[in-house]
């Protein structure tokens, strides 16, 4: 059974990684050699290009698969990133965290398995 890639989830992952590194869109665009307009499009609409995903994976030192699966939680309150790849949280707990994050004004990235 094949699974489709959610390009919007890729864009959200990239945005959360950028924010977790305290980078502006302008700053990240400079680093990777993209226009701010192109970066904004990627963050808002995602991308279907594995080359683009690999570029961001290299910049942020994460795997492309993690970006594809949205394995990052970025809480604006703590100004940090939580890696959900190796947690043994049940989906119920993760969804409870999502409700908390929403109430606290944080952005929550749920992995595909949640």
N, C-alpha and C positions, 0 to 999 in steps of 0.2 A: 504494500500500500504506500503510495507516494504522498508526501506532504508538500504543500505549497509554501514558498517563502513569503513572509509578510514584509513587503518593502517598507511599510510605515514603521514597523518594529525596528528595522535596521536604522532608519532615520532617528528614531527616539534613542536607540542605543548610542549612536554617534553623538547626539546632542548631550546625553547624560555623561558620556565620557569627557566631552569637551568641558562641560560645567564642572565636573569633578576635578579637573586639572586647572581650574580657574582661568580658562582661556576664553577670550571673546571670539566671536565669529571672525572678526578681522584678524586677530592673532593666529587662529588656527589656519585660516585661508593663506596667510603669509607662509606659515610653516610648510604646508603641503603644496603650495603653488597653485591653488584654485582661486577663482574670483569669489568674493563674498556672496555674490548672487548665486553662484553655483552651489556653494556650501549651504546657503539658506534653503535652496531647493532640495538638496539631499536631506537636510534635517527635517524639513516639513513633509516631503513626499516620499522619502526613501530612495533607494536605488536598486536596480536589478543587476548591476555590474559587480561581479566578484572581484575585479581588479580594484574598484573603488573601495570595497569592503576590506580587501587586503592592505590597501594603502593606510586606512585608518587603524587596522589591527597592528600594523608595524609602528605607526606613530605612538599609539597608546600602549604598546607592548602587551596586547591581549590576543587571543586567537580569533580568527575570522568566524569560526563556528559560534563563539560566544556572542559576537556582535549579531550574527544571524538569529540566534535564539533569544536575544534580549536578556542576558544573564546578569544584568546590573541594576541595582537599586541606588538611586541618587536622592538623598534627602537634603533638600535645600536648607533645612534647619541646622543640620550638623555639618553642612558643607563638606560632605565626604561621600564615599561610594562604598557600598556593601556588595560583595561578590556572592551571589546565590548559587554558584555552580556546585559547591561541595556541601550544601546544607542538607539535612535530613528532615526539613520541615514538611509537614503535610500540606496539601493544597488548602485545607481549611484554615490553617494558621497563616499561610501566606495571604489568603483573601482577607483575613482579619487585619493583617498588617496593611493591606491596601486600603481598607476603610480608615484605619488610623492615619495613614499617610495623607489621604485625601482631606481629612479633617484638619490636619496640621499644615496643610498647604504644601505638601511635599509631592514629588513626582516619583511614582513607583513603576518600575519595569518588571513585569512578571515574565518569567521564562515560559516557554511553550508548554512545559509539562504541568504548569500550575493550574 
